[in-house]
């Protein structure tokens, strides 16, 4: 193999330079969505009732879910379909929708009032569904080290916008519609800018798995998140509905949650910035799920104190969970080089469906106030119990499915940390170990492993491959080699980024500094690369690269 250059092929620009404010544009649509769904800021006159507020949420979420699933089907069939859908008509739907909701109580009464609210809610749901999936698609194209900061920063900006609009509407003569109208426009402008900046080609030149297989693999990694989203969203919808109906005012039910959301957002962003380079954020975000379980288990005991306190805690926890969803969905989309709209749309649609179920249960329970407190406790305990059982079942299955990889994983981790003592040339001296990899090795690799082969077909393929590599030197022959290896062994995009560093013998610390992630994240990728290639040390991996 030719001389190795020190400059990494998958290097990322310095941290201060790759953070672009336009990626925080999702906060504008997020805040507008929360102002539409969770508060009664747009409702005036006869429309300002908890029942009409519930109607808006239900209809909007149904339209939101329908758009997410419909567009996801189009994008999964042909990714270019997303580019054909201009965001401006969807932005127009939001503007017309919030105008119909805001003017319903002023212009109409009776059935016309309900019709105006239904039409406005439907249009808002269509627009918000498109923007949610589009932002998931954009974040799925950028490196997860960026998303780790963009997601909590957007949550913080969302709470600031929510507080600002709510305060201005209450303390000034500005109509809420005038304050909310610029938000979806700003989000679309940022979205178009981000699509231009994040349209880099995939790290893998020719992904080994088909697109359907990669979608399935990405969704498989999100199964625990999907289960948690189902239970959490159901609980959130249930608590929100019971809190609003208990105080008979959506505005009163959101006063404390607004402030608490802001405090939690500040703490979450500070936590992320402080620990991004020290811990594996993917693991930390997944650990937030059981922490939320504990909080949910304690929530029913606040019911007799004040329902607004319950809703505030629930809202803050769900806000953090939304950040976890954004990050894990975007990370899975990036790792498997698939559209974030598709997998994000599925997770979001299921979450919405569960929230609607929770709202329905809460509404029915509040029809019987004398048993409401006991019902709240019973529903929460049942939901948490279901979540724990499902996660335990998944954990047991995952542990049982890979019993033979424990020793291999330990050896990989030891090698990554410099403590391994495996024979550095064990698998290289035996070509059959390379051929036993989980994915097929190309004929050119077989020929390289067996120079004595005189098959005309092998010689033809080898000659063709050599000519192809020579012709690609202008691009970078090393990158072609790394891409072929990543293709053959089904590496994810982030594993393919780590591969060149490992092939050059770089330590986990050096790789972590270059990619702006933690050392534990690099060790995790190293372990998975060695598992997929059926190797036991970085030296064996270097030898495999030499074969290519």
N, C-alpha and C positions, 0 to 999 in steps of 0.2 A: 504494500500500500504506500502511497506517496507520503511525503513528509507532512506531519500534522501541524496545522497552524494553531496558534493560541487563541485566536478570535473565535468564540463559539458561534455556530450557525444559528442557534435559536436564542441568541441574546436579546434581552429586552432593554429598551432605553431607560435611563435613570428615573427613579421614582418621581421626582418633582415634575419631570417633563411629560410623563404619560398620563397624568391625571388631568383630564379635560372637563371643564365645567359643563359642557353641553350634555355629558352623560348624566348629570343630575336633573335633566329635563323631565325625567319620568316623575319627579316630585310634583310637577305642576298638574299633570293629569291625575296623579294619586290623590293630591289634596282636593281637586275638583270632584273626584269620585267620592271621597269621604264626606265632603260637604253636601253632596247630593243624597247619598245613601244614609249616612249616620246622623244627620242633624236635620232640623226643621227650618234652616235659615231661609230657604226659598218659599216656604209655605206661609201664606197670609190669609187673614179673614177666615172664612168657613173651612178652608183647606188645612188650617193649622190644628190638626188633631192627631193623636197617636195612631188612630185607625188609618187615616190617609197616609201617614208617614210609613206605616207598615205596607200599605198597598204599593207605594213607590219603590220600596226596597224589593218586594217580591217580584213585581213586573220587571224592574231594571235587571235584577239578577237572572231572571229567565231569559231575557234578551241577550244579556252578557254571555251566558253559558251557550246559547244557541250560536252566536257569532264565533265564539272561540272554537267550538267543535266543527262548525262549517268551514271556516277558513283553515283550520288545522288539516282537515281532510284535503282541501285544495293544495296546500303547501306540501303535504306528505306525498301527494301524487306527483307534483311538479314544483320544486322549490322556487322556480322563477315566477310562479303565480303570485307570490307575495309582493314582488316588485311591481306587478301590474296593477295592484290595488293602491290607488293614490290615497294618502291619509287625509286629504282635505275634505272629501265628502263625509268621512266619519267625524271629522272635527265639526263640520256643519251640522251633523246630527246632534252632537252634544249641545251646540249653541241653541238650536231650535228647541231641543228637549228641555233645557233648563229655563228657556223663555216660557214654554208651555206650562211647566210646573210653577214657575214664579208668578205667572199671570192668571193661573186657574182660579185662585181665591178672589181675585179682583174682577175678572171678567165674567165668570160663570157661576152657576148654582145648580144644585140637584144633579141629575144625570150628566149634564154637560160638564159639570165640575169633575166628576169621576172620569169621564171620557178624556178630558184635557190632561188629567194626571196620568192616565194610562198611556196616552200617545207620547207625552213628554218623557215618561219613564222608559218606554220602549226605545225611543230614539237615543236617550242617554246610555242605556244599556248596550246598544249597538256600537256606539262610539267608544265607550270605555272598554268593551271587550276587544275591539281591534287594537286599541292602544296598549292594553295590558300584554297581549300576545306579541305585538311589534317590539315593545321594549324588552321582553324576554328574549326575542330573537336577536336584538342588538347586543344585549349583554352576553348572550351565548357565543358571540364572535370575538369578544375581547378576552384577554388572559384573566384567569380567576384571581390573580393577585390584584388586578384593578377592581374587579367586581366586589372583592372583599371590602373595599373602601367605598365604592359607589353605592352599594346597597344600604349600609347604615347611614351614610351621609345623605342619601335621598330621603330616608325615613325622617331624619332630623329636619331637613328642609321642608318636608311635607307637614310636619307638626307646626313649624314656624308659619308657613302659609295659612294653615288651618286657623291658628290662633289670630293671625293678623286680619284675615277676612272676617272671622267671627266677631272680633272686637270692633273693627271699623263699621260693620253692619249694625252693631248695637249702639255705638257711641257717636256715629256721624250720620248725616242724612243720605249718604251714598246708598243706593239700592243694591241689594245683594247680587242681582243679576249683573250689574255693571262691574262688580268686584270679581265675579267668577268668570265672566266671559273671556278675559285675556288668558286664563290659565290653560285651556286646551290648545289655544293658538300657540302659546309659548312652548308647550310640550311638543307639538307637531314640528315647529321650527327646529327644536333641538333634535328631534328624531331624525329629520332629514339630514342634518349635519352629521349625526352619529353614523348613519348608514353609509355616508361617504367615507368617513374615517375608518370604519371597522370592516371594510370589504376586502380584507387581506385573503389571499388564497390559503387553503388548508396546509398545515405542516406536512401532512401525508400526501405524497404525489398521487398515489393510487391506493385508496383504502382497500384492505384485504376483504373485509366483509361487505355484503350488499347494504344498501341504505336501509332496507327493512330490518336486517339483522342488527345494524347499529342503533336504530330506534329502539328495538327490543332490548338491547343491552343497556342503553341509557335509562329506559324506563325501569328495568330490573333493579338498577342501583337506587332508584327513587321509591321503591315499594314501601319501606318504612316511613318515608316522608308522606306518601300518599295516604297511608293508613292513619298517621297522625293528623293529617289535614282533614280527613273525614270526621274524626272524633272531635278535634279542636273546633272546627268550623261549626259543627252541630251544637257544641256547647256555647260557642260565642253567639250564634243566632238565638239560641234559647235564652241566655242571660240578657242579651240586649233587649229582646222583646219583653221579658218579664220586668226588667228595670223600667223601660219606657211606660208600660201599662201601669206599673205600680205607682209612679209619681204623676202619671197622666200628662207627661210632657217630654218630648224628645229633647228640647233645649235644656231643661233641668237635668236630664239624665246624662248630658254631655259636658256639663260645666267642669266637673272634676276630672273626667277622662282627658280633656284637652290638655290640662296642665301636667297630669301624670305622664301622658304620652311624650310630652316634650322632655321631661326629666329623664325618662327611660331612654329616649333617643340620644340624648347627650352622653349618658353613661355608656350606652352600647357603642357609639362611635369612638369614645375615648378608650374603651376596652379593646376595640379592634385595632386602633392605631398603635396602642402600647404593646400588643401581643402578636401582631401580624408576623413579625420576623422571629418570634420565639416559639410559637406553637403551631400545630396543624389546625388552621381555622375550620377546615371541613369537619374535622373531628369535634372541635369545640362547638360548632353550630349544631351538630347532631346531638351533642350532650345537652344542649338547651332544651331538647324535647322532653327528656325525663324530668328536668327541673320544672318545666311547665306543667308536667303531670302532677307533681307535688303541689304546685300552686292551685291547680284546678281542684285537687282533692280537698284543699282547705277553703276554697271559695264559698261553699254552701254555708259555712258557719258565720259569714258576714251578713247573711240574708236578714236576720233579725235586727242587725245594727242599722243598716240603711242600704236599700237597693242600689243607690247611686255609687256607693263605695264598691259594691260588688261589680258593677258595670265598669268602673274606673280600672280596677285591677284586671278585669277580663280584657278590656280594650288595650291596656298597655302590654299585657302578655301576648295578645294576638298581634299587636304591632311588631313585636320582636319576632314572632313566628312568621309574619309576612316577609321580614328581612331574610330569615332562614330559607324560606321558599325561593325568594329571588336568587339568593346565592347558590343554593344547591341545584336549582333548575339550570341556571346559567352555566355552572361548572359542568354538569352532565352534558349539556349541549356542546360545550367547548371540547370536553374530553373525547366525545364520540363523533365530533364533526357533523352534528345534525342540527336541524332548525330548532331554536328555543321556542318558537311559536307553537310547534306541534306538541312537544313534551310539556312545556309550560301551560299551553292551552288545556291539555288533558288534566293536569294537576289542578289548575284553577277551576275548571268546569266541575270536577268532582267536589272541590271545596265549596263551590257555590251551591251545588245540589245539597250537600250536607247542611249548609247554613240555612237553606230554605226549610229543610226538615226541622231543624232546631227552632226556627221562628214559628213554624206551625205548632210544634209541641208547646212552646211557651205561650202562644196565644190561647190554645185550648185550656191549658192549666189555669191561666189567669181568669178564665170564666168562672172558676170556682175558688174565690179568694180564701175561703176557710181552710183549704188544703194546699194552698200554693207553697207555703214554706216547706212542708214535708215532701211535696212533689219535686221541688228544686233539689233538695238533698238527694232524693232517690234517683233522679235523672243523672245528676253529676257523678254519684258513686257508681252507677251502672255504666256510664260512659268511660270513666277512668278504668274501671275493672276490665271492660272490653278492650281498651287500648293496651293495657298491661299484658293481657293474655295474648293478644295478636302479636305484639312485639316479642314476647317471650317465645312464641311459636316460631316466628321468623328467625330469631337468634338460634334456637335449637336446630332448626333445619340447616341454617348456614354452617353451624359448627359440625353437624353430622355429614355435610356434603363434601368437606375438604379435610378428612382426617389424615390423609397421607401427606399433606402439604405443611404440617406443623414443623417437622424437622427441617424441611427445605427452607421454610420461612425464617426459622431461627438462624440457619447458616447464612441466609441472605442478609439478615439484619446485622449479624456479626461481621460479615464482610464489609457492609456499608459503613459500620462504625470503626472498622480497623481491627476488630477482635476475632475475625474469622481465621480458621486454621485449615480450611479445605485445601485439597490438592489443586493447585492452580491450573494443572493441565490434564485433569482426569478425563473430562468429556471430550477434549480436543483430540486426544490420542485415539478416541473411539468414535468414528464418524456416525455410528448408529445412534449415539445419544443425540446428535443434532437432528437426525432424521426422525427421532421419536417425539419431536416437538408437536404441540397441539395443532399446528397448522402446517400445510404442505410447504416444502422447500422447493424452490424452482430448479429446473434441470441444470441451469448454469451453476448452481451451488453444488449439485451432485458431481458435476464434472470437476469442479475445483477440489472437492474432497477426494476424488479418485482420478489422479492425473493419467493413470494407465488406460483409461477408457478410450477406445478408438471408434466408438459408434459414430457413423456419419451424421446421424441426427443430432447427437450431442455436440459434435464438432461444429455443425451448422449453427446450432443454437448459441454455442459459445462464441463463434465468430461474430454472429449477429449482435450478441450482447456486448462484445468488446467494441464493435463499431459504434453501437449506440452510446456506450459510456464515453468513448473518445469524442463523439460528436457533442456530448453534453458537458465537456470540460469548461466551455464558456459559462455554463450555468453554475457548476461546481460539482465535480465528480464525487466528492465526499458526501455532499447532501443527497446525491442520488443513491449512494450506498446506504446511508442511514434510512432513507425513505423506503428502499427495497426491504431492508431488514424489518422495519416497523410494519410494512405491509404484510410480509410473510408470517409474522408472529402476532398480528392483530393487536399491536400496541395502540393505546389511546393517544390523543394528540399531545397531552401533557407528558406522557411517558416518552413519546417520540422527541420531545424537547429536551428531556433529561439524558437521553441516549448518547448524544455526541459528547457530553461532558464525561460520562462514565467511560466511553471508549477512549478518552484521552487521560483517564486515570485521575480525574479531579475528585477531591474529597467532597463529602456532603456539605461541609461548611462553605466551600468555594461555590458550589452549585447553588446553594440557597441564597448566597449574596448576589449571584448573577441573575437569578430569576425572581428575587424579591419575595421569597417564601421562607418558611421555617425549615430547619434541618430535619425535623421529624417528617415533614411532607416529602422531602427528597428521599429519605430512607424508605418511606412507604412506596414511592414510585420505583425505587431500586429493587425492593423486594418483589414487586409485581412484575417488573421486567425480567428478573431472574426466574421467576416462576413460569412465565409464559415461554421463555426460551429453554426451559429445563436445564438451567445451569446453576452453579453453586457459588460462584465468585465473580468479582469484576474482572479478574484476569481471564477467566474463561470467556466472558463476554467480549473482551478485547480480542481474544483469539478468534472468536466467531466473526467479528467485524473484519479481521484480516482475511478470513476465508471469503467473505463477500468481495 
